[in-house]
Amino acid sequence: MIENLREKSQTVLLKPSIRVLYLRKLRDSVKNHREEIISALKEDIGKSEYEAFMTEYATVMQELNFFINNTVKLARAKNTSFDLLTFPNKTEIRNRAFGVCLIISPWNYPFNLSMIPVIDAIAAGNSVYLMMSRKNPKIRELMKEILNPVEDVVHLENDRSYDDVLEEEFDFYFFTGSKNRGQAVYKKAAENLKPCVLELGGKSPCIVDKDVDLEDTAKKICWAKFTNSGQTCVAVDYLVVEESIKDRLMHYILKEIDENYSDISEMSRIKTKAKYDQFRKIMRDRTDRIGGKYHDDEMIIEPCVFTDATFNDEIMKDEIFGPLLPVISYTDIDVMLMHIRRMDNPLAFYVFTKDKKLCDYITNSVGFGGGCINDCMMHISNNKAPFGGFGNSGLGHYHGKWGFDTFSHKQSIYVSRKVDNPFRFKPFTDKKLNLMKKFLG
């Protein structure tokens, strides 16, 4: 199977125009299965139709449309700018596919986080060996039909285990998921001396200064925290609020929850019983809890806010990945930033302030993957910008052009012409040396 896929990358997918044909087939297939995709996401995860369309279907269509329109252009060799040492000849940069890409996707956004790297890989001329989470049987089964028109260049694995598949040698490794499993993938890529991208996670903070529009801020925070019941890698993990405005911000957050996040038919399920029980225990042990009503039969937990959290709390040790929002107040910005820096690098970082100087100071003080100023999560919606982690939250990036570059090896090709640069050849004279010193010294 893997050798067949590798041959496709080296032959069929060499021409960018052929890649576009495959992407068109894929787009048609996705369109034809739109309602089934949304239905499967509802059945597997509990996503509402609106949320499934916005966060899974629409993002995939955006990526497909981008590459159908831009693959041929992106694949062209590009000449470097003028270079004195190689003048009058030219150097061009060519894009070469790696071969067979292993793409491992998670359960929380199973369609989005499977399809977008697959699209990027095909656009760059690679074939794909795709592994999806077994926790989503409906969308996984549906993906067989969706990928059927491109099955000669994309293989969806349904039977083998992760460990078994990792014994194979791939040309590129792309993983989205937990840190522990990501380390295993990274280790295998290193053993095979192959490139690897890891999209992991982390505790993504949201800092709120005292000078902001609190109602607007609350609306954006709630959307970024409670979409998919907080089971999003770039969700707001915890809130850090300037002490003087904390009570007023809490008023607007609780108001927003009451008005727009209280219908359990629009809430995603907590994916595992172990995680559901863990959240229930956390809520039971805290006295500062507001909300968090739970529904055992559906494994749904309504939005829950902890109003008096600290950086030393148990809930602050690991990424929450659920609808529980700890709120920490601060008076000293530097003490607050010190606490954040002591934790692993977050995948996302959010700041609400009107003070540009303060904003620059905060965002330059912490290493993170990407983020927003006066908003949350929207940075991942623009596929003209790269998405990826930093440090413990991930390695590498993708989306749009950045995905094409990630899945392409850049080859430098020097093209010699009849006229050559005489300075490189003997005899090495003082005149040549002095001229080089004049222009390059």
VOPAGU-2260 file (C-alpha; in pm, 1 decimal, decimal comma):
REM VOPAGU-2260
SITE   aa  ch    i         X         Y         Z
SITE  MET   A    0       0,0       0,0       0,0
SITE  ILE   A    1     265,7     251,8     102,8
SITE  GLU   A    2     481,7     178,4    -201,0
SITE  ASN   A    3     179,7     224,4    -427,6
SITE  LEU   A    4     108,1     559,7    -264,4
SITE  ARG   A    5     471,7     661,8    -300,3
SITE  GLU   A    6     463,5     576,3    -670,1
SITE  LYS   A    7     153,5     795,4    -714,9
SITE  SER   A    8     335,8    1088,2    -558,1
SITE  GLN   A    9     634,1    1034,3    -786,5
SITE  THR   A   10     427,7     999,1   -1104,6
SITE  VAL   A   11      59,7    1097,7   -1111,3
SITE  LEU   A   12      88,2    1390,5    -870,8
SITE  LEU   A   13     398,7    1540,8   -1031,1
SITE  LYS   A   14     188,1    1779,1   -1239,1
SITE  PRO   A   15      19,5    2057,2   -1038,3
SITE  SER   A   16    -271,0    2057,2   -1284,2
SITE  ILE   A   17    -341,0    1692,2   -1198,3
SITE  ARG   A   18    -337,0    1776,0    -827,3
SITE  VAL   A   19    -603,0    2038,6    -894,5
SITE  LEU   A   20    -818,3    1773,7   -1065,3
SITE  TYR   A   21    -794,3    1558,0    -753,3
SITE  LEU   A   22    -885,7    1854,9    -534,9
SITE  ARG   A   23   -1186,3    1929,2    -755,7
SITE  LYS   A   24   -1301,1    1568,6    -718,4
SITE  LEU   A   25   -1258,3    1600,2    -344,1
SITE  ARG   A   26   -1452,9    1926,8    -331,2
SITE  ASP   A   27   -1739,9    1775,0    -529,1
SITE  SER   A   28   -1746,3    1477,5    -294,8
SITE  VAL   A   29   -1746,7    1696,1      16,2
SITE  LYS   A   30   -2031,5    1906,5    -125,6
SITE  ASN   A   31   -2233,0    1596,4    -211,6
SITE  HIS   A   32   -2195,9    1466,5     144,7
SITE  ARG   A   33   -2256,7    1793,6     328,4
SITE  GLU   A   34   -2570,9    1691,3     515,6
SITE  GLU   A   35   -2425,9    1350,3     600,5
SITE  ILE   A   36   -2111,4    1514,5     739,7
SITE  ILE   A   37   -2315,1    1740,0     965,8
SITE  SER   A   38   -2535,1    1448,6    1074,5
SITE  ALA   A   39   -2234,0    1228,0    1152,0
SITE  LEU   A   40   -2073,0    1502,8    1361,1
SITE  LYS   A   41   -2397,4    1536,0    1556,5
SITE  GLU   A   42   -2412,4    1163,5    1619,8
SITE  ASP   A   43   -2045,8    1117,4    1710,0
SITE  ILE   A   44   -1982,7    1433,2    1912,8
SITE  GLY   A   45   -2314,3    1608,8    1961,0
SITE  LYS   A   46   -2225,9    1914,5    1751,3
SITE  SER   A   47   -2513,4    2136,1    1646,9
SITE  GLU   A   48   -2575,8    2187,7    1276,4
SITE  TYR   A   49   -2458,1    2548,8    1293,6
SITE  GLU   A   50   -2138,4    2467,6    1481,0
SITE  ALA   A   51   -2059,6    2168,5    1259,2
SITE  PHE   A   52   -2104,3    2376,9     944,8
SITE  MET   A   53   -1902,0    2673,6    1073,8
SITE  THR   A   54   -1610,1    2495,0    1240,2
SITE  GLU   A   55   -1575,6    2183,3    1023,7
SITE  TYR   A   56   -1744,6    2198,9     683,5
SITE  ALA   A   57   -1686,5    2566,0     596,5
SITE  THR   A   58   -1317,5    2560,8     690,7
SITE  VAL   A   59   -1255,5    2256,7     471,4
SITE  MET   A   60   -1435,6    2416,0     176,7
SITE  GLN   A   61   -1228,8    2731,9     223,9
SITE  GLU   A   62    -907,5    2528,6     205,5
SITE  LEU   A   63   -1023,8    2336,4    -101,4
SITE  ASN   A   64   -1123,0    2654,1    -284,0
SITE  PHE   A   65    -790,4    2817,5    -199,9
SITE  PHE   A   66    -583,2    2534,1    -342,9
SITE  ILE   A   67    -800,9    2475,1    -647,8
SITE  ASN   A   68    -732,7    2838,9    -735,5
SITE  ASN   A   69    -368,3    2861,6    -626,3
SITE  THR   A   70    -189,7    2524,0    -651,7
SITE  VAL   A   71     -47,1    2579,4   -1000,3
SITE  LYS   A   72      86,4    2921,4    -902,3
SITE  LEU   A   73     234,5    2800,7    -572,7
SITE  ALA   A   74     405,1    2505,3    -740,5
SITE  ARG   A   75     599,5    2715,8    -991,4
SITE  ALA   A   76     973,7    2748,2    -945,3
SITE  LYS   A   77    1074,5    3093,0    -825,4
SITE  ASN   A   78    1395,7    3277,2    -906,6
SITE  THR   A   79    1594,4    3427,6    -623,1
SITE  SER   A   80    1672,4    3797,8    -622,3
SITE  PHE   A   81    2000,6    3936,2    -760,8
SITE  ASP   A   82    2309,8    3786,1    -600,5
SITE  LEU   A   83    2657,3    3923,2    -670,0
SITE  LEU   A   84    2842,1    3596,1    -607,6
SITE  THR   A   85    2637,0    3399,7    -860,6
SITE  PHE   A   86    2582,0    3675,4   -1120,6
SITE  PRO   A   87    2512,0    3651,9   -1416,1
SITE  ASN   A   88    2362,2    3305,8   -1365,3
SITE  LYS   A   89    2040,3    3237,2   -1177,1
SITE  THR   A   90    1925,1    3027,9    -885,6
SITE  GLU   A   91    1570,5    2901,9    -869,7
SITE  ILE   A   92    1377,1    2741,3    -586,9
SITE  ARG   A   93    1169,3    2439,7    -681,1
SITE  ASN   A   94     900,8    2265,5    -476,3
SITE  ARG   A   95     932,3    1890,6    -442,0
SITE  ALA   A   96     684,6    1660,5    -272,0
SITE  PHE   A   97     815,3    1441,5       9,8
SITE  GLY   A   98     621,9    1130,0     -94,3
SITE  VAL   A   99     382,7     949,5     140,0
SITE  CYS   A  100     258,3    1157,0     433,8
SITE  LEU   A  101     123,3     990,2     745,5
SITE  ILE   A  102    -153,9    1213,4     881,0
SITE  ILE   A  103    -298,9    1129,4    1222,0
SITE  SER   A  104    -605,1    1329,8    1324,5
SITE  PRO   A  105    -788,6    1362,9    1659,5
SITE  TRP   A  106   -1151,4    1312,5    1762,7
SITE  ASN   A  107   -1254,4    1668,4    1856,9
SITE  TYR   A  108   -1269,9    1818,1    1504,2
SITE  PRO   A  109   -1251,0    1494,7    1305,8
SITE  PHE   A  110   -1349,9    1630,8     964,7
SITE  ASN   A  111   -1161,0    1961,3     979,2
SITE  LEU   A  112    -839,2    1824,2    1128,6
SITE  SER   A  113    -830,4    1529,3     888,2
SITE  MET   A  114    -921,1    1704,8     566,8
SITE  ILE   A  115    -719,0    2025,2     585,2
SITE  PRO   A  116    -376,6    1855,9     615,6
SITE  VAL   A  117    -485,3    1604,3     350,2
SITE  ILE   A  118    -571,4    1892,9     115,0
SITE  ASP   A  119    -241,0    2069,9     186,4
SITE  ALA   A  120     -44,7    1749,1     127,2
SITE  ILE   A  121    -213,6    1672,0    -206,6
SITE  ALA   A  122    -167,0    2030,1    -327,2
SITE  ALA   A  123     206,3    1991,5    -264,8
SITE  GLY   A  124     213,9    1665,2    -462,6
SITE  ASN   A  125     212,0    1410,0    -181,8
SITE  SER   A  126      -0,3    1102,2    -134,5
SITE  VAL   A  127    -155,6    1041,6     207,6
SITE  TYR   A  128    -193,8     761,3     459,5
SITE  LEU   A  129    -468,9     887,2     692,4
SITE  MET   A  130    -549,0     761,8    1041,8
SITE  MET   A  131    -860,1     897,6    1212,0
SITE  SER   A  132    -971,5     852,1    1570,9
SITE  ARG   A  133   -1176,4     540,0    1641,3
SITE  LYS   A  134   -1386,9     747,3    1881,8
SITE  ASN   A  135   -1589,3     882,6    1587,4
SITE  PRO   A  136   -1728,2     575,7    1405,1
SITE  LYS   A  137   -1989,5     761,3    1197,6
SITE  ILE   A  138   -1766,1    1030,5    1048,5
SITE  ARG   A  139   -1488,0     775,0    1005,7
SITE  GLU   A  140   -1715,7     546,1     806,8
SITE  LEU   A  141   -1844,7     839,1     602,3
SITE  MET   A  142   -1489,3     944,8     517,2
SITE  LYS   A  143   -1450,2     624,1     314,9
SITE  GLU   A  144   -1720,0     750,6      78,6
SITE  ILE   A  145   -1592,0    1107,8      76,0
SITE  LEU   A  146   -1237,9     998,8     -11,4
SITE  ASN   A  147   -1346,3     737,7    -265,3
SITE  PRO   A  148   -1285,0     963,3    -571,7
SITE  VAL   A  149    -923,4    1013,2    -459,7
SITE  GLU   A  150    -861,3     671,2    -305,4
SITE  ASP   A  151    -562,3     603,8    -530,3
SITE  VAL   A  152    -371,4     889,3    -360,3
SITE  VAL   A  153    -533,3     887,2     -12,4
SITE  HIS   A  154    -559,1     570,6     194,4
SITE  LEU   A  155    -785,2     575,3     501,3
SITE  GLU   A  156    -666,6     316,8     751,7
SITE  ASN   A  157    -947,8     133,8     930,3
SITE  ASP   A  158    -797,5    -180,5    1077,9
SITE  ARG   A  159    -440,7    -134,9    1197,7
SITE  SER   A  160    -338,8      11,5    1533,4
SITE  TYR   A  161    -131,3     328,7    1577,2
SITE  ASP   A  162     166,8     127,4    1698,9
SITE  ASP   A  163     146,3    -108,8    1403,3
SITE  VAL   A  164     125,6     173,6    1149,3
SITE  LEU   A  165     418,0     357,3    1310,6
SITE  GLU   A  166     637,6      56,8    1232,6
SITE  GLU   A  167     609,0     156,3     866,4
SITE  GLU   A  168     842,1     416,7     720,5
SITE  PHE   A  169     676,1     727,6     584,3
SITE  ASP   A  170     828,8    1028,1     410,8
SITE  PHE   A  171     654,1    1285,9     629,2
SITE  TYR   A  172     471,1    1270,0     962,3
SITE  PHE   A  173     183,1    1500,9    1055,7
SITE  PHE   A  174      15,8    1455,4    1393,1
SITE  THR   A  175    -262,3    1638,3    1575,8
SITE  GLY   A  176    -346,6    1528,2    1927,7
SITE  SER   A  177    -203,7    1476,4    2274,4
SITE  LYS   A  178     151,4    1551,6    2379,0
SITE  ASN   A  179     226,9    1191,5    2481,6
SITE  ARG   A  180     120,6    1036,8    2153,3
SITE  GLY   A  181     283,3    1322,7    1963,5
SITE  GLN   A  182     615,6    1241,3    2127,8
SITE  ALA   A  183     586,9     881,7    2004,5
SITE  VAL   A  184     526,9    1003,2    1648,7
SITE  TYR   A  185     815,3    1250,1    1675,2
SITE  LYS   A  186    1045,9     974,0    1799,9
SITE  LYS   A  187     954,2     750,5    1507,1
SITE  ALA   A  188    1008,6    1034,6    1258,2
SITE  ALA   A  189    1349,1    1101,3    1413,6
SITE  GLU   A  190    1445,0     733,7    1388,9
SITE  ASN   A  191    1366,1     746,3    1016,9
SITE  LEU   A  192    1524,4    1092,1     971,7
SITE  LYS   A  193    1200,1    1226,6     828,6
SITE  PRO   A  194    1033,1    1567,1     879,4
SITE  CYS   A  195     748,8    1594,2    1126,9
SITE  VAL   A  196     476,0    1841,7    1221,8
SITE  LEU   A  197     310,5    1820,4    1563,3
SITE  GLU   A  198      -8,7    2009,9    1644,7
SITE  LEU   A  199     -55,7    1961,6    2017,1
SITE  GLY   A  200    -223,2    2189,9    2271,5
SITE  GLY   A  201    -171,7    2352,1    2607,9
SITE  LYS   A  202    -327,9    2591,5    2853,9
SITE  SER   A  203    -415,9    2894,1    2642,4
SITE  PRO   A  204    -468,5    3203,8    2860,0
SITE  CYS   A  205    -692,7    3501,5    2801,3
SITE  ILE   A  206    -579,2    3825,2    2967,5
SITE  VAL   A  207    -830,5    4106,0    3017,6
SITE  ASP   A  208    -714,1    4460,3    3094,5
SITE  LYS   A  209    -936,1    4713,8    3270,7
SITE  ASP   A  210   -1003,0    4943,7    2973,4
SITE  VAL   A  211   -1205,7    4713,8    2744,3
SITE  ASP   A  212   -1569,4    4684,6    2641,0
SITE  LEU   A  213   -1672,8    4420,0    2893,5
SITE  GLU   A  214   -1991,7    4304,0    2722,2
SITE  ASP   A  215   -1814,6    4250,0    2388,6
SITE  THR   A  216   -1522,5    4081,6    2565,6
SITE  ALA   A  217   -1754,0    3843,9    2752,4
SITE  LYS   A  218   -1930,4    3743,6    2430,6
SITE  LYS   A  219   -1602,2    3657,8    2257,0
SITE  ILE   A  220   -1461,1    3470,6    2557,4
SITE  CYS   A  221   -1773,9    3257,0    2595,2
SITE  TRP   A  222   -1771,3    3168,6    2226,0
SITE  ALA   A  223   -1403,4    3068,5    2240,2
SITE  LYS   A  224   -1445,3    2871,4    2562,3
SITE  PHE   A  225   -1774,5    2690,2    2511,7
SITE  THR   A  226   -1769,9    2610,8    2138,2
SITE  ASN   A  227   -1759,5    2229,4    2116,2
SITE  SER   A  228   -1796,3    2233,1    2497,2
SITE  GLY   A  229   -1441,1    2362,9    2532,9
SITE  GLN   A  230   -1295,6    2061,7    2351,3
SITE  THR   A  231   -1087,7    2277,5    2117,6
SITE  CYS   A  232    -708,1    2294,6    2116,3
SITE  VAL   A  233    -713,3    2676,5    2093,7
SITE  ALA   A  234   -1001,9    2730,7    2336,1
SITE  VAL   A  235    -959,8    2981,3    2617,1
SITE  ASP   A  236    -828,7    2754,5    2892,4
SITE  TYR   A  237    -834,2    3009,0    3173,6
SITE  LEU   A  238    -910,1    3376,1    3223,7
SITE  VAL   A  239    -676,8    3629,8    3388,4
SITE  VAL   A  240    -861,5    3951,9    3470,9
SITE  GLU   A  241    -750,0    4287,2    3610,2
SITE  GLU   A  242    -892,0    4281,3    3961,6
SITE  SER   A  243   -1085,0    4609,4    3946,6
SITE  ILE   A  244   -1311,6    4490,5    3662,2
SITE  LYS   A  245   -1344,5    4123,3    3754,3
SITE  ASP   A  246   -1693,1    4142,1    3909,9
SITE  ARG   A  247   -1833,7    4341,5    3619,3
SITE  LEU   A  248   -1681,9    4105,8    3363,3
SITE  MET   A  249   -1826,4    3808,9    3555,0
SITE  HIS   A  250   -2168,9    3971,4    3532,1
SITE  TYR   A  251   -2147,5    3986,8    3152,5
SITE  ILE   A  252   -2000,7    3636,2    3119,3
SITE  LEU   A  253   -2279,0    3483,2    3329,4
SITE  LYS   A  254   -2535,5    3686,8    3136,5
SITE  GLU   A  255   -2395,0    3560,6    2805,1
SITE  ILE   A  256   -2399,0    3200,8    2930,4
SITE  ASP   A  257   -2758,0    3234,1    3048,3
SITE  GLU   A  258   -2876,7    3386,6    2720,5
SITE  ASN   A  259   -2678,4    3185,2    2464,8
SITE  TYR   A  260   -2513,8    2878,1    2621,3
SITE  SER   A  261   -2791,4    2713,1    2821,5
SITE  ASP   A  262   -2955,0    2496,0    2552,7
SITE  ILE   A  263   -2810,8    2146,9    2594,1
SITE  SER   A  264   -2928,6    2048,3    2245,2
SITE  GLU   A  265   -2652,6    2276,6    2113,2
SITE  MET   A  266   -2380,8    2140,0    2343,5
SITE  SER   A  267   -2124,2    1878,7    2245,7
SITE  ARG   A  268   -2083,6    1573,9    2463,7
SITE  ILE   A  269   -1779,0    1521,1    2682,2
SITE  LYS   A  270   -1607,9    1256,1    2474,1
SITE  THR   A  271   -1503,1    1001,5    2736,6
SITE  LYS   A  272   -1659,1     881,8    3061,7
SITE  ALA   A  273   -1324,4     924,3    3238,4
SITE  LYS   A  274   -1305,5    1292,0    3140,6
SITE  TYR   A  275   -1670,3    1347,2    3230,1
SITE  ASP   A  276   -1615,0    1197,1    3575,8
SITE  GLN   A  277   -1298,8    1402,9    3621,2
SITE  PHE   A  278   -1488,9    1724,6    3549,8
SITE  ARG   A  279   -1765,1    1627,2    3791,1
SITE  LYS   A  280   -1509,1    1567,3    4065,4
SITE  ILE   A  281   -1338,7    1902,4    4000,0
SITE  MET   A  282   -1673,2    2080,9    4023,8
SITE  ARG   A  283   -1772,2    1891,9    4337,3
SITE  ASP   A  284   -1450,6    1988,1    4515,5
SITE  ARG   A  285   -1478,7    2363,2    4452,3
SITE  THR   A  286   -1680,4    2620,4    4645,0
SITE  ASP   A  287   -1646,9    2902,0    4388,3
SITE  ARG   A  288   -1839,3    2720,7    4115,3
SITE  ILE   A  289   -2115,3    2889,9    3918,2
SITE  GLY   A  290   -2310,3    2676,7    3669,1
SITE  GLY   A  291   -2185,8    2337,6    3559,6
SITE  LYS   A  292   -2513,4    2148,7    3566,1
SITE  TYR   A  293   -2445,2    1799,7    3435,8
SITE  HIS   A  294   -2651,3    1546,3    3242,1
SITE  ASP   A  295   -2527,6    1191,0    3297,8
SITE  ASP   A  296   -2727,8    1023,0    3022,9
SITE  GLU   A  297   -2591,4    1254,2    2752,1
SITE  MET   A  298   -2251,2    1314,0    2919,9
SITE  ILE   A  299   -2305,4    1688,4    2879,4
SITE  ILE   A  300   -2178,3    1950,3    3122,8
SITE  GLU   A  301   -2317,1    2300,1    3099,2
SITE  PRO   A  302   -2074,2    2596,0    3113,3
SITE  CYS   A  303   -1909,0    2625,5    3452,7
SITE  VAL   A  304   -1713,4    2922,4    3591,2
SITE  PHE   A  305   -1476,2    2914,6    3889,5
SITE  THR   A  306   -1471,2    3273,6    4008,2
SITE  ASP   A  307   -1178,4    3265,1    4253,6
SITE  ALA   A  308    -915,5    3045,5    4092,5
SITE  THR   A  309    -539,7    3081,8    4143,6
SITE  PHE   A  310    -236,6    2967,1    3948,2
SITE  ASN   A  311    -171,5    2706,1    4220,5
SITE  ASP   A  312    -506,3    2528,2    4181,4
SITE  GLU   A  313    -522,0    2166,1    4070,7
SITE  ILE   A  314    -719,8    2264,4    3760,5
SITE  MET   A  315    -426,6    2480,9    3647,6
SITE  LYS   A  316    -185,5    2187,4    3613,8
SITE  ASP   A  317    -306,6    2051,0    3280,2
SITE  GLU   A  318    -506,5    2161,7    2978,4
SITE  ILE   A  319    -875,0    2149,4    3075,2
SITE  PHE   A  320   -1027,5    2061,6    2736,5
SITE  GLY   A  321   -1381,9    2110,1    2857,8
SITE  PRO   A  322   -1647,4    2368,5    2956,6
SITE  LEU   A  323   -1483,5    2464,8    3287,9
SITE  LEU   A  324   -1347,3    2820,8    3305,9
SITE  PRO   A  325   -1114,6    2921,4    3593,0
SITE  VAL   A  326   -1100,6    3298,2    3650,4
SITE  ILE   A  327    -787,1    3444,4    3810,8
SITE  SER   A  328    -757,4    3809,2    3911,2
SITE  TYR   A  329    -433,2    4008,0    3897,8
SITE  THR   A  330    -303,5    4343,7    4015,5
SITE  ASP   A  331      60,1    4318,4    3904,8
SITE  ILE   A  332     107,0    4243,0    3535,3
SITE  ASP   A  333     464,4    4119,3    3579,1
SITE  VAL   A  334     373,0    3872,6    3854,0
SITE  MET   A  335      91,8    3742,2    3635,5
SITE  LEU   A  336     323,4    3699,4    3335,5
SITE  MET   A  337     578,4    3522,5    3554,1
SITE  HIS   A  338     315,9    3259,9    3642,7
SITE  ILE   A  339     221,7    3211,8    3276,6
SITE  ARG   A  340     585,6    3173,3    3170,2
SITE  ARG   A  341     635,9    2899,4    3429,5
SITE  MET   A  342     387,1    2682,2    3243,3
SITE  ASP   A  343     438,6    2511,4    2908,0
SITE  ASN   A  344     411,2    2733,0    2600,3
SITE  PRO   A  345      43,4    2768,7    2509,3
SITE  LEU   A  346     -88,1    2696,3    2162,4
SITE  ALA   A  347    -292,1    3018,1    2171,1
SITE  PHE   A  348    -273,7    3346,9    2361,5
SITE  TYR   A  349    -543,8    3611,7    2390,6
SITE  VAL   A  350    -522,8    3970,4    2516,1
SITE  PHE   A  351    -803,6    4222,5    2556,8
SITE  THR   A  352    -677,1    4579,2    2597,1
SITE  LYS   A  353    -689,4    4919,4    2428,4
SITE  ASP   A  354    -333,4    4995,9    2536,9
SITE  LYS   A  355    -108,4    4902,8    2241,8
SITE  LYS   A  356     209,6    4948,0    2443,7
SITE  LEU   A  357      82,4    4714,3    2714,1
SITE  CYS   A  358     -39,6    4467,4    2453,3
SITE  ASP   A  359     302,3    4454,5    2286,1
SITE  TYR   A  360     469,2    4410,0    2624,2
SITE  ILE   A  361     241,4    4119,0    2716,4
SITE  THR   A  362     259,4    3937,2    2382,9
SITE  ASN   A  363     638,4    3977,2    2363,2
SITE  SER   A  364     678,9    3834,4    2713,9
SITE  VAL   A  365     538,2    3487,2    2644,0
SITE  GLY   A  366     615,0    3227,4    2377,6
SITE  PHE   A  367     300,8    3088,5    2211,6
SITE  GLY   A  368     176,8    2946,6    1882,1
SITE  GLY   A  369     -60,0    3222,3    1770,1
SITE  GLY   A  370    -332,5    3438,5    1911,6
SITE  CYS   A  371    -567,2    3733,9    1901,0
SITE  ILE   A  372    -583,8    4088,0    2031,6
SITE  ASN   A  373    -932,1    4185,7    2149,5
SITE  ASP   A  374   -1073,6    3857,6    2023,3
SITE  CYS   A  375   -1029,4    3481,9    2060,8
SITE  MET   A  376    -974,3    3186,2    1824,8
SITE  MET   A  377   -1024,9    3389,0    1506,8
SITE  HIS   A  378    -657,3    3364,6    1409,9
SITE  ILE   A  379    -712,4    3005,4    1295,7
SITE  SER   A  380    -995,0    3108,6    1060,6
SITE  ASN   A  381    -771,0    3295,8     815,4
SITE  ASN   A  382    -594,3    3043,1     594,5
SITE  LYS   A  383    -371,3    3319,2     458,9
SITE  ALA   A  384    -187,0    3298,0     793,0
SITE  PRO   A  385       3,4    3002,6     941,8
SITE  PHE   A  386    -138,7    2794,9    1225,6
SITE  GLY   A  387      88,9    2598,0    1454,0
SITE  GLY   A  388     235,9    2557,7    1799,3
SITE  PHE   A  389     547,6    2676,2    1976,2
SITE  GLY   A  390     764,7    2476,3    2214,4
SITE  ASN   A  391     554,0    2221,7    2401,6
SITE  SER   A  392     239,5    2317,9    2210,6
SITE  GLY   A  393     364,1    2197,7    1875,3
SITE  LEU   A  394     615,5    2198,9    1594,9
SITE  GLY   A  395     560,4    2338,9    1246,4
SITE  HIS   A  396     255,1    2499,1    1088,3
SITE  TYR   A  397       2,2    2467,8     806,4
SITE  HIS   A  398    -310,6    2621,6     642,7
SITE  GLY   A  399    -313,7    2770,1     292,9
SITE  LYS   A  400      22,5    2863,8     142,7
SITE  TRP   A  401     189,7    2772,6     472,3
SITE  GLY   A  402      55,2    2420,7     441,7
SITE  PHE   A  403     187,6    2395,9      87,1
SITE  ASP   A  404     532,1    2506,3     206,3
SITE  THR   A  405     524,8    2262,9     498,9
SITE  PHE   A  406     448,4    1966,3     273,9
SITE  SER   A  407     709,4    2073,6      13,3
SITE  HIS   A  408    1084,9    2030,0      15,1
SITE  LYS   A  409    1248,1    2345,9    -119,3
SITE  GLN   A  410    1518,9    2262,6    -373,4
SITE  SER   A  411    1780,7    2521,4    -465,6
SITE  ILE   A  412    1881,3    2478,8    -830,5
SITE  TYR   A  413    2169,7    2680,4    -976,5
SITE  VAL   A  414    2129,8    2728,7   -1352,9
SITE  SER   A  415    2455,8    2806,2   -1533,2
SITE  ARG   A  416    2464,1    2998,6   -1860,1
SITE  LYS   A  417    2734,0    3057,0   -2121,8
SITE  VAL   A  418    2866,5    3362,9   -1943,0
SITE  ASP   A  419    3017,1    3278,1   -1605,8
SITE  ASN   A  420    3150,3    3467,3   -1307,4
SITE  PRO   A  421    3529,8    3491,4   -1358,5
SITE  PHE   A  422    3603,0    3554,8    -990,7
SITE  ARG   A  423    3554,0    3188,5    -891,6
SITE  PHE   A  424    3829,5    3051,7   -1116,5
SITE  LYS   A  425    4205,6    3064,7   -1099,6
SITE  PRO   A  426    4425,7    3252,4   -1137,9
SITE  PHE   A  427    4331,8    3439,7    -816,8
SITE  THR   A  428    4475,5    3784,4    -882,6
SITE  ASP   A  429    4507,6    4089,4    -659,2
SITE  LYS   A  430    4276,7    4275,0    -895,8
SITE  LYS   A  431    4000,2    4018,4    -846,5
SITE  LEU   A  432    4049,9    4021,1    -470,4
SITE  ASN   A  433    4041,1    4400,0    -450,5
SITE  LEU   A  434    3722,7    4414,9    -655,7
SITE  MET   A  435    3556,1    4158,8    -428,4
SITE  LYS   A  436    3664,5    4354,3    -122,9
SITE  LYS   A  437    3522,4    4670,2    -275,4
SITE  PHE   A  438    3176,1    4523,2    -330,6
SITE  LEU   A  439    3156,6    4260,2     -57,1
SITE  GLY   A  440    3405,2    4370,2     207,8
